[in-house]
Structure formats: structure tokens, C-alpha cells
Amino acid sequence: MFSQASPLIQELYAATRETKEQPTLARLVQAKSLIDSGADMKGTDSLGRTALHWAIFGSSYASSAALIVAYEDVAAALIAHGVAGSATGYADVNRPAAPRTTANATGDDIVTDGVMSVVQVGPAKAPAPGPPQLISR
């Protein structure tokens, strides 16, 4: 399913499959390097998912602040390099009912600030001029 995907999507997919923080961070550094060096950022995997989709997937399962920030950095780099055509808006949404600390299935601590980043993704198209519009709830 991913053998034909771009190297950027392959790297982000692999990051989402890592189970330890340091290897995941290393893959995200590599993904950001690919973005900064002009990688194909609008390619899709066999199911039509873009690199931005994979950055969002990874962020949603991140188990530490460092991973969340790293995934957000990748998403921001994608948007800054022209993927804004597929991101039609984004916002940080407070989740007051979300626990601030918990543990994942392996017993590792998960700490959150109670804020969730929401990215509204539409069909890929030519980048709109300027940054995407903020949405609010």
C-alpha cells in the first residue's frame, strides 16, 4: 500500500508505527528535512491520504509533549511550504474534560495541556495566497 507512496509519506507512515519516542522523533526530523529540501508534499498514498493527513494521524496518537510538538512542526512546515491548498483551516480547541495526565496501554505517562489542534482538510488544490484561515468553535 505504501511502496508507491512518496518518500515523505513513507517516512511519516513509519513514524506513526514506531513505538518509542526517540525513533519517532528521528523519523519526524527526517520528514521535516525532506519537506525543507523540496520533497513532493502533495502526493498521496493508495487511499488518497497526504503527508498532512499522516502528520495529523501521528499527532493524534502522540504520547508525549515532545512528539506532539514534533508532529505539529511537521504539519506547520507542510502548510508553510504550500500544502495550505489542502488545509482549509485550523484551530486549537480547548478540551476541558480531557484528563491532563493518564497512561497509554504500555504504561507510559501521557501528559497533555488539554488543547487539541484541529485541521480542516479539503481536496488538494493550488495553494491559496496567504496562510489558511483560522476556524473557531
C-alpha positions in Angstrom: 0.0 0.0 0.0 2.9 2.4 0.7 5.6 1.1 -1.6 4.5 3.6 -4.3 4.0 6.5 -1.9 6.4 9.4 -1.8 9.5 9.1 0.5 7.8 11.8 2.7 4.6 9.8 3.2 6.7 6.7 3.7 8.7 8.5 6.5 5.6 9.8 8.2 3.8 6.5 7.9 6.9 4.8 9.5 6.9 7.5 12.3 3.3 6.6 13.2 4.3 2.9 13.5 7.2 3.5 15.9 6.6 2.6 19.5 9.4 4.5 21.1 9.8 8.3 21.4 13.4 8.7 20.1 13.0 6.7 16.9 9.7 8.5 16.2 11.4 11.9 16.7 14.3 10.8 14.4 11.8 10.0 11.6 10.0 13.3 12.1 13.3 15.2 11.8 13.9 13.3 8.6 10.4 14.1 7.3 11.0 17.8 8.1 14.3 17.6 6.3 12.5 16.1 3.2 10.0 19.0 3.3 12.7 21.6 3.6 14.6 20.1 0.7 11.6 20.2 -1.6 10.0 16.8 -1.4 6.7 16.1 -3.1 4.2 17.3 -0.4 1.0 16.8 -2.4 1.4 13.2 -3.3 -1.0 10.7 -1.8 -0.8 7.1 -0.6 -3.0 4.4 -2.2 -6.0 5.6 -0.1 -5.6 9.3 -1.1 -4.1 10.4 2.2 -1.5 13.2 2.0 1.6 13.9 4.1 -0.6 16.3 6.1 -3.0 13.5 6.9 -0.2 11.4 8.2 1.2 14.3 10.3 -2.3 14.7 11.8 -2.7 11.0 12.4 0.6 10.8 14.2 -0.2 13.8 16.3 -3.5 12.3 17.4 -1.7 9.2 18.8 1.4 11.0 20.2 2.1 10.1 23.8 4.4 12.9 24.9 4.6 16.7 24.6 7.8 16.3 22.5 6.0 14.1 20.0 3.0 16.4 19.8 5.3 19.4 19.1 7.3 17.5 16.6 4.2 16.4 14.6 2.9 20.0 14.8 6.2 21.2 13.5 5.9 18.9 10.5 2.3 20.0 9.9 3.4 23.7 10.1 6.2 23.1 7.7 3.9 21.4 5.2 1.5 24.3 5.4 4.3 26.9 5.2 5.6 25.1 2.1 2.4 25.2 0.2 0.1 22.4 1.4 -2.3 25.1 2.5 -4.4 24.2 -0.5 -5.4 21.0 1.2 -5.7 22.6 4.7 -8.6 25.0 4.6 -8.4 26.0 8.2 -7.1 25.1 11.6 -7.6 26.0 15.3 -6.6 25.0 18.8 -9.6 23.8 20.7 -9.7 23.5 24.4 -10.8 20.1 25.8 -11.6 20.9 29.5 -13.0 17.4 30.1 -9.8 15.7 28.8 -7.6 14.3 31.6 -4.3 16.2 32.0 -2.4 13.0 32.8 -3.0 9.4 32.1 -1.1 6.3 30.8 -1.1 4.5 27.5 -1.5 0.8 27.0 2.2 0.2 27.8 2.0 2.2 31.0 3.9 5.2 29.6 2.7 8.5 31.0 0.7 10.8 28.7 0.6 14.4 29.7 -1.5 17.0 27.8 -2.3 20.7 28.1 -5.9 19.9 27.3 -5.7 21.6 23.9 -6.3 19.8 20.6 -5.2 21.1 17.2 -7.9 20.7 14.6 -7.0 21.0 10.9 -9.8 21.2 8.4 -8.6 19.4 5.3 -10.3 19.8 1.9 -9.4 18.5 -1.6 -5.8 19.2 -2.7 -5.7 22.2 -5.0 -3.4 25.1 -5.8 -2.3 26.9 -2.6 -4.4 29.8 -1.6 -2.5 33.1 -1.2 -1.5 33.7 2.4 -1.9 31.4 5.4 -5.1 29.3 5.9 -8.0 30.9 7.7 -8.4 30.2 11.4 -11.6 28.4 12.3 -13.2 28.5 15.7 -15.8 26.6 17.6 
